[in-house]
Amino acid sequence: RRLLTFIDEYIDTEDMLHLFNMARSYQFICMNYGRKDADFQKAEEYYTKVLEQGPKIPPALYGMLDLYRGKGDREKIKKYGNRILELWPEDGRVVEALRIAEQ
């Protein structure tokens, strides 16, 4: 977390790869080291910035879906799952995630 906080000050906010890497890093920390709200919010913030620049970027869409699955946010799971299925309707993993979110 300390390293990410340090790096956070120096990333290029116009570079999608920087933003995506920060999102994945915060998501990893959140899911594997205590699920702190601050880590979740930073991952969400970075994924959102990536999607603002490229709304159809698959790793960011799937990242958001996985982030919300980890939190159990059914509404956001549905939002991003349906968004992914609009682009890739045959994705069985997403169909299954939506089925589970409906339960």
Order of alpha helices (4+ residues) and beta strands (2+ residues): alpha-alpha-alpha-alpha-alpha-alpha
